[in-house]
Amino acid sequence: MLAAMRPSTRYARSGELSIAYQVIGDGPLDIIYVPGWVSNLDYAWQFPKMVHVFERLSAFSRLILFDKRGTGLSDRNVGFPTLEERMQDVQAVMDAAGSRRAALMGTSEGGNLCMLFAATYPERTGALVLNGSFAKGLWSEDYPWAKTRDEVEEEIAIIARDWGGPFDLSNAAPSHVDDREAREWLAAYLRNSASPQDAISLWRWNTEIDVRGILSAIHVPTLVLHRTGDRWVKVEEGRFVADHIRGAKWVELPGDDHLIWAGDADRTLDEIEEFLTGIRPRPASERVLLTVLFTDIVGSTSVAAELGDTHWKDLLRRHDDAVRMELARFGGSEVKTMGDGFLATFQGPSRAILCACAIRDRAAALGLAIRAALHTGECEKSGNDLSGIAVHLASRLLDHAGPGDVLVSGTVKDLVVGSGVALEARGETELRDVPGRWQIYAATI
């Protein structure tokens, strides 16, 4: 579905090279989005969190995406590119897209290119937005926050050893370190963005960057964003950039993720939208009636310890695949995984109960004991997040479930009358942090 939303890819001519770009949205201002290290326009659209970033930006702009020379869908094997050559690529993309003037938005290493472009071509730069960016790639006494050469060589050795496998997000996006979908997507994204040797060459090239000398020559409106605990580029590096660009607005955000799509991406995107348009977006939320399902693997910690890391991860992958198959079969929507369980929603309770029982049976075939709980009520949807008393109540109901139990609230029981779903009363109880007493029922399917 996400791939179907992807805009068509076009090519700009930059000297003898072809630079791939895409245009999405038709807002009143142009944004040139400059990615970090490597990128692939096609694979970016395979990941919902990245798509969300693009959709937010294109909601108020004409967003122009491109793959830098040597990466993604642009020409490969182009040697050792300079920032000046990459500036020519930005110009070529702007010309091909019909953009006379644009806001340049750079993340990580992409920020350095944006800084140089803004200083060199202020007439074509409406504004400058830098997220998680730095001024110098290597440690020095007067720039003590960057990595040393020895640390860079250690990183390169890891890239060479692990390229192609699930990406370690402990530094890039620690809030998603256990998110298998994110790790596997990023691995595929990187594989299709550059060859192993090109990736290493570009990583090494990034460490040679030093734009400190041109920061004072930037005279366009500038926003510098950085997360306080960024583990990849230290927050002091962002402060340095903001301090040396005259009039720059500095915004320090909570969190320790480096990648823009990770963590509270909307907080970052809100700041960008307000800076570029003067209007801070109101939170978009929608209140809907849904049946909420929580599932949980009983005793997962002890099972993982008994099996060992490798076997547990394989078993967990098969469990997750089985859950997703049953959600698809019964019309459920996955909200998120929680390591050893799922949060999902349904339009009606009958199919939700049947799905929960099917998940329980599929898990049992894998040797896992599952417990599940359901409640139907009003939920608040905001982006990819789900909240409200219905979510809270279903979560508390799960606390009362034992191995193999599929528990439902009295509300669900009343709604499935006549459906043929068999339920037995489990008594009345109090639910932690939920007012009143609640009747609990268990599915006997």
C-alpha positions as CSV (number, residue, x, y, z in Angstrom):
1,M,0.0,0.0,0.0
2,L,2.8,2.4,0.9
3,A,4.7,1.6,-2.3
4,A,1.6,2.6,-4.3
5,M,1.7,6.1,-2.7
6,R,5.3,6.6,-4.0
7,P,5.5,9.5,-6.6
8,S,7.2,8.8,-9.9
9,T,11.0,9.0,-10.1
10,R,12.5,11.5,-12.5
11,Y,16.1,12.3,-13.4
12,A,18.1,15.5,-13.4
13,R,21.3,15.9,-15.4
14,S,24.2,17.1,-13.4
15,G,27.1,17.3,-15.7
16,E,27.5,13.8,-17.0
17,L,25.6,12.2,-14.2
18,S,21.9,11.4,-13.6
19,I,20.4,12.3,-10.2
20,A,17.2,10.7,-9.2
21,Y,14.5,12.8,-7.6
22,Q,10.8,12.8,-6.7
23,V,8.3,15.6,-6.0
24,I,5.4,15.2,-3.6
25,G,2.8,17.8,-2.6
26,D,1.8,21.2,-4.1
27,G,2.2,23.5,-1.2
28,P,3.2,27.2,-1.5
29,L,6.9,26.7,-0.7
30,D,9.5,24.3,-1.9
31,I,11.5,22.1,0.4
32,I,14.6,20.3,-0.8
33,Y,15.1,17.3,1.6
34,V,18.8,16.3,1.8
35,P,19.3,12.9,3.4
36,G,22.3,11.8,5.4
37,W,24.9,9.1,4.7
38,V,23.1,7.1,2.0
39,S,19.5,6.8,0.7
40,N,17.2,5.1,-1.7
41,L,14.0,6.8,-2.9
42,D,12.1,3.6,-3.6
43,Y,12.9,1.9,-0.3
44,A,12.1,5.0,1.8
45,W,8.5,4.5,0.8
46,Q,8.4,1.0,2.2
47,F,8.5,2.1,5.8
48,P,5.5,3.8,7.4
49,K,7.5,6.0,9.8
50,M,9.5,7.4,6.9
51,V,6.4,7.9,4.8
52,H,4.9,9.8,7.8
53,V,7.8,12.3,7.7
54,F,7.3,12.9,4.0
55,E,3.5,13.3,4.3
56,R,3.9,15.8,7.1
57,L,6.4,17.9,5.2
58,S,4.4,17.7,1.9
59,A,1.2,18.7,3.6
60,F,2.4,22.4,3.7
61,S,5.0,22.3,0.9
62,R,6.1,20.9,-2.4
63,L,8.6,18.4,-1.1
64,I,11.5,17.5,-3.4
65,L,13.4,14.3,-2.5
66,F,16.6,13.1,-4.2
67,D,19.4,10.5,-3.9
68,K,22.8,12.0,-3.8
69,R,25.3,11.0,-6.5
70,G,26.8,7.5,-5.8
71,T,23.7,6.4,-3.9
72,G,20.2,4.9,-4.4
73,L,18.7,5.4,-7.8
74,S,21.2,8.1,-8.9
75,D,24.4,7.1,-10.8
76,R,26.7,4.9,-8.9
77,N,30.5,4.4,-9.0
78,V,31.2,8.1,-9.3
79,G,34.4,8.3,-7.4
80,F,35.0,10.5,-4.3
81,P,32.4,13.3,-4.5
82,T,33.1,16.7,-3.1
83,L,30.6,19.0,-1.4
84,E,30.9,21.3,-4.3
85,E,29.9,18.6,-6.8
86,R,27.0,17.7,-4.6
87,M,25.9,21.3,-4.6
88,Q,25.8,21.1,-8.4
89,D,23.5,18.1,-8.0
90,V,21.1,20.2,-5.8
91,Q,21.0,22.9,-8.4
92,A,20.3,20.4,-11.1
93,V,17.5,18.9,-9.2
94,M,16.0,22.3,-8.4
95,D,16.2,23.3,-12.1
96,A,14.6,20.0,-13.2
97,A,11.8,20.3,-10.7
98,G,11.2,24.0,-11.6
99,S,12.2,25.3,-8.2
100,R,13.8,28.8,-8.3
101,R,14.1,29.1,-4.5
102,A,13.6,26.5,-1.8
103,A,14.1,25.8,1.9
104,L,16.9,23.4,2.3
105,M,16.4,20.7,5.0
106,G,19.4,18.5,5.9
107,T,19.6,15.7,8.3
108,S,22.9,14.4,9.8
109,E,25.6,14.6,7.1
110,G,23.0,16.1,4.7
111,G,23.1,19.2,6.8
112,N,26.7,20.0,5.8
113,L,25.7,20.1,2.1
114,C,22.8,22.4,3.0
115,M,25.0,24.8,5.0
116,L,27.5,25.1,2.1
117,F,24.7,25.6,-0.4
118,A,23.0,28.3,1.7
119,A,26.2,30.2,2.1
120,T,27.1,29.9,-1.6
121,Y,23.6,30.4,-3.1
122,P,21.6,32.6,-0.7
123,E,19.4,33.8,-3.7
124,R,18.2,30.2,-4.1
125,T,17.8,29.4,-0.4
126,G,14.7,30.6,1.3
127,A,15.6,29.0,4.6
128,L,17.8,26.4,6.2
129,V,16.7,23.6,8.5
130,L,19.3,21.4,10.1
131,N,18.4,18.3,12.1
132,G,21.0,16.3,14.0
133,S,23.8,18.0,12.0
134,F,27.4,18.7,12.8
135,A,30.2,21.0,11.6
136,K,33.2,18.7,11.7
137,G,33.6,15.0,11.2
138,L,36.7,14.2,13.3
139,W,37.8,15.1,16.8
140,S,40.1,17.9,17.4
141,E,41.1,20.0,20.4
142,D,38.8,22.8,19.3
143,Y,36.0,20.4,18.4
144,P,36.1,17.7,21.1
145,W,32.7,16.2,20.5
146,A,33.3,14.3,17.2
147,K,34.7,10.8,17.0
148,T,38.4,10.0,16.9
149,R,40.0,8.3,14.0
150,D,40.3,5.1,16.0
151,E,36.5,5.2,16.8
152,V,35.8,5.8,13.1
153,E,37.9,2.8,12.1
154,E,36.0,0.7,14.6
155,E,32.7,1.8,13.1
156,I,33.9,1.0,9.6
157,A,35.0,-2.5,10.7
158,I,31.4,-3.1,12.0
159,I,29.9,-1.8,8.7
160,A,32.2,-4.2,6.7
161,R,31.3,-7.1,9.0
162,D,27.6,-6.6,9.3
163,W,26.5,-5.0,6.1
164,G,23.3,-6.5,4.7
165,G,22.0,-7.9,8.1
166,P,19.5,-6.3,10.5
167,F,20.9,-2.9,11.4
168,D,21.9,-2.2,15.0
169,L,19.7,0.8,16.1
170,S,21.2,1.2,19.6
171,N,22.9,4.5,18.5
172,A,20.8,5.6,15.5
173,A,17.4,5.0,17.0
174,P,17.6,3.5,20.5
175,S,13.8,3.8,21.0
176,H,13.4,1.2,18.2
177,V,16.3,-1.1,19.2
178,D,13.9,-4.0,19.6
179,D,11.7,-3.2,16.6
180,R,12.4,-6.0,14.2
181,E,10.4,-4.3,11.4
182,A,12.5,-1.1,11.7
183,R,15.8,-3.0,11.8
184,E,15.0,-5.2,8.8
185,W,13.7,-2.3,6.7
186,L,16.8,-0.2,7.5
187,A,19.0,-3.1,6.5
188,A,17.2,-3.4,3.1
189,Y,17.2,0.3,2.7
190,L,21.0,0.5,3.2
191,R,21.7,-2.5,1.0
192,N,19.8,-0.8,-1.8
193,S,21.4,2.6,-1.2
194,A,25.0,1.7,-1.7
195,S,27.4,-1.2,-2.1
196,P,29.4,-2.2,1.0
197,Q,32.5,-0.6,-0.3
198,D,30.7,2.6,-1.4
199,A,29.0,2.8,2.0
200,I,32.4,2.5,3.7
201,S,34.0,5.1,1.4
202,L,31.1,7.5,2.0
203,W,31.3,6.9,5.8
204,R,35.0,7.7,5.7
205,W,34.4,10.7,3.5
206,N,31.9,12.1,6.0
207,T,34.6,12.2,8.7
208,E,36.7,14.6,6.5
209,I,33.9,17.2,6.5
210,D,34.7,20.5,8.1
211,V,32.3,23.4,7.4
212,R,33.2,25.5,10.5
213,G,34.8,28.2,8.3
214,I,31.7,28.9,6.3
215,L,29.1,29.1,9.1
216,S,29.5,32.8,9.5
217,A,28.7,33.3,5.8
218,I,25.2,31.9,6.2
219,H,22.7,34.7,6.1
220,V,19.4,33.0,5.5
221,P,16.8,32.2,8.2
222,T,18.1,29.1,10.0
223,L,16.6,26.5,12.3
224,V,18.9,24.1,14.1
225,L,17.2,21.1,15.7
226,H,18.9,18.5,17.9
227,R,17.8,15.8,20.4
228,T,19.4,16.2,23.8
229,G,20.6,12.6,24.0
230,D,21.5,12.0,20.4
231,R,24.0,9.1,20.5
232,W,25.3,9.5,17.0
233,V,25.9,13.3,16.8
234,K,26.3,14.9,20.2
235,V,24.0,17.7,21.1
236,E,27.1,20.0,21.6
237,E,27.7,19.7,17.9
238,G,24.3,21.1,17.1
239,R,24.8,23.9,19.6
240,F,28.1,24.7,17.9
241,V,26.4,25.1,14.6
242,A,23.6,27.2,16.0
243,D,26.0,29.5,17.9
244,H,28.1,30.1,14.7
245,I,25.2,30.9,12.3
246,R,24.1,34.5,12.9
247,G,20.5,34.6,14.1
248,A,19.9,30.9,14.0
249,K,17.1,29.5,16.0
250,W,18.2,26.7,18.3
251,V,15.6,24.1,19.4
252,E,16.8,21.3,21.7
253,L,14.3,18.4,21.8
254,P,14.0,15.6,24.3
255,G,15.0,12.1,23.3
256,D,18.1,10.1,22.2
257,D,17.3,9.1,18.7
258,H,19.3,10.5,15.8
259,L,17.2,9.4,12.8
260,I,14.4,11.9,12.1
261,W,11.6,9.2,11.8
262,A,12.4,7.7,15.2
263,G,11.0,8.7,18.6
264,D,8.7,11.7,18.7
265,A,9.0,12.6,15.0
266,D,5.9,14.8,15.1
267,R,7.6,17.1,17.7
268,T,10.4,17.7,15.3
269,L,8.1,18.2,12.3
270,D,5.9,20.6,14.3
271,E,9.0,22.8,14.9
272,I,9.9,22.7,11.2
273,E,6.4,23.6,10.0
274,E,6.1,26.5,12.5
275,F,9.5,27.8,11.4
276,L,8.8,27.7,7.7
277,T,5.1,28.7,7.7
278,G,4.7,30.7,10.9
279,I,1.9,28.4,12.0
280,R,2.2,25.6,14.6
281,P,0.0,22.7,13.5
282,R,-2.8,21.6,15.9
283,P,-2.6,18.0,16.9
284,A,-4.6,15.9,14.5
285,S,-6.7,13.4,16.4
286,E,-9.7,11.3,15.7
287,R,-12.1,9.7,18.2
288,V,-13.5,6.4,17.0
289,L,-15.2,3.4,18.4
290,L,-12.9,0.3,18.2
291,T,-12.4,-3.1,19.8
292,V,-8.9,-3.1,21.3
293,L,-6.9,-6.3,21.6
294,F,-3.8,-6.9,23.7
295,T,-1.8,-10.1,23.4
296,D,1.1,-11.3,25.6
297,I,3.4,-14.3,25.6
298,V,3.3,-15.8,29.1
299,G,6.7,-16.2,30.8
300,S,8.6,-14.8,27.8
301,T,11.6,-13.9,29.9
302,S,12.1,-17.4,31.2
303,V,11.4,-18.9,27.8
304,A,14.1,-16.6,26.2
305,A,16.6,-17.5,28.9
306,E,16.0,-21.2,28.4
307,L,16.2,-21.1,24.6
308,G,19.1,-18.7,24.3
309,D,19.2,-15.5,22.3
310,T,19.4,-17.0,18.8
311,H,16.6,-19.5,19.2
312,W,14.4,-17.1,21.1
313,K,14.7,-14.5,18.3
314,D,13.7,-17.1,15.7
315,L,10.8,-18.3,17.7
316,L,9.6,-14.7,18.4
317,R,9.8,-14.0,14.6
318,R,7.6,-16.9,13.9
319,H,5.2,-15.8,16.6
320,D,5.0,-12.3,15.2
321,D,4.5,-13.6,11.6
322,A,1.7,-15.8,12.9
323,V,0.0,-12.9,14.7
324,R,0.2,-10.7,11.7
325,M,-1.3,-13.5,9.5
326,E,-4.3,-13.9,11.8
327,L,-4.8,-10.1,12.1
328,A,-4.9,-9.9,8.3
329,R,-7.3,-12.9,8.1
330,F,-9.8,-11.4,10.6
331,G,-9.5,-7.7,9.5
332,G,-7.5,-6.5,12.4
333,S,-5.1,-3.5,12.3
334,E,-1.7,-3.7,14.1
335,V,-1.0,-0.6,16.2
336,K,2.4,-1.7,17.6
337,T,4.4,-4.6,19.0
338,M,5.6,-4.6,22.6
339,G,8.5,-7.1,22.4
340,D,6.4,-10.1,23.4
341,G,2.9,-9.0,22.5
342,F,0.8,-6.9,20.2
343,L,-1.7,-4.1,20.4
344,A,-4.3,-4.3,17.6
345,T,-7.7,-2.9,16.8
346,F,-10.9,-4.2,15.1
347,Q,-14.1,-2.6,13.8
348,G,-16.2,-5.1,15.7
349,P,-15.7,-7.4,18.7
350,S,-16.8,-10.8,17.3
351,R,-14.0,-11.0,14.8
352,A,-11.6,-9.7,17.4
353,I,-12.4,-12.6,19.7
354,L,-12.1,-15.1,16.9
355,C,-8.7,-13.6,16.0
356,A,-7.5,-13.7,19.6
357,C,-8.4,-17.4,19.9
358,A,-6.7,-18.1,16.6
359,I,-3.5,-16.4,17.7
360,R,-3.6,-18.4,21.0
361,D,-3.9,-21.6,19.0
362,R,-1.2,-20.7,16.5
363,A,1.1,-19.8,19.4
364,A,0.4,-23.1,21.2
365,A,1.5,-24.9,18.1
366,L,4.8,-23.1,18.5
367,G,5.0,-24.1,22.1
368,L,4.1,-20.7,23.4
369,A,1.4,-19.8,25.9
370,I,-0.6,-16.7,25.0
371,R,-3.0,-14.6,27.0
372,A,-5.2,-11.9,25.5
373,A,-7.7,-9.3,26.5
374,L,-10.3,-7.2,24.6
375,H,-12.5,-4.2,25.3
376,T,-14.7,-2.1,23.0
377,G,-14.8,1.7,23.5
378,E,-13.9,5.1,22.2
379,C,-10.3,5.5,21.2
380,E,-8.3,8.6,20.2
381,K,-6.1,8.1,17.1
382,S,-3.3,10.6,16.6
383,G,-1.0,9.7,13.8
384,N,0.2,6.1,14.5
385,D,-0.6,6.4,18.1
386,L,-3.7,5.1,20.0
387,S,-4.9,6.2,23.4
388,G,-8.1,6.5,25.5
389,I,-9.9,4.6,28.2
390,A,-10.6,1.7,26.0
391,V,-6.9,1.1,25.5
392,H,-6.2,1.5,29.2
393,L,-9.0,-0.8,30.2
394,A,-8.0,-3.6,27.8
395,S,-4.4,-3.3,29.1
396,R,-5.6,-3.7,32.8
397,L,-7.9,-6.5,31.8
398,L,-4.8,-8.4,30.5
399,D,-3.4,-8.4,34.0
400,H,-6.2,-10.8,35.0
401,A,-5.6,-13.3,32.2
402,G,-3.8,-16.6,32.6
403,P,-2.1,-18.8,30.1
404,G,-4.5,-19.6,27.2
405,D,-7.1,-17.0,28.4
406,V,-8.9,-14.7,26.1
407,L,-10.7,-12.3,28.4
408,V,-13.3,-9.7,27.4
409,S,-15.2,-7.0,29.3
410,G,-18.9,-6.9,29.9
411,T,-19.2,-4.3,27.2
412,V,-17.8,-6.8,24.6
413,K,-20.0,-9.6,26.0
414,D,-23.2,-7.4,25.4
415,L,-22.1,-6.5,21.9
416,V,-21.6,-10.1,20.7
417,V,-25.0,-11.4,21.9
418,G,-26.4,-13.6,19.0
419,S,-23.0,-14.0,17.3
420,G,-22.5,-17.5,18.4
421,V,-19.3,-16.6,20.3
422,A,-19.3,-18.6,23.6
423,L,-18.3,-16.8,26.8
424,E,-18.2,-17.8,30.4
425,A,-18.4,-15.5,33.4
426,R,-15.2,-15.1,35.4
427,G,-16.7,-12.8,38.1
428,E,-16.5,-9.2,38.9
429,T,-13.3,-7.4,39.9
430,E,-11.6,-4.0,40.1
431,L,-9.1,-3.0,37.5
432,R,-6.1,-1.0,38.5
433,D,-6.5,2.8,37.8
434,V,-10.0,2.2,36.3
435,P,-13.0,3.4,38.3
436,G,-15.7,1.0,39.4
437,R,-16.0,-2.8,39.2
438,W,-16.0,-4.7,36.0
439,Q,-17.5,-8.1,35.0
440,I,-15.0,-10.3,33.2
441,Y,-15.8,-13.0,30.7
442,A,-13.6,-15.6,29.0
443,A,-14.0,-17.0,25.5
444,T,-14.5,-20.7,25.4
445,I,-13.8,-21.3,21.7
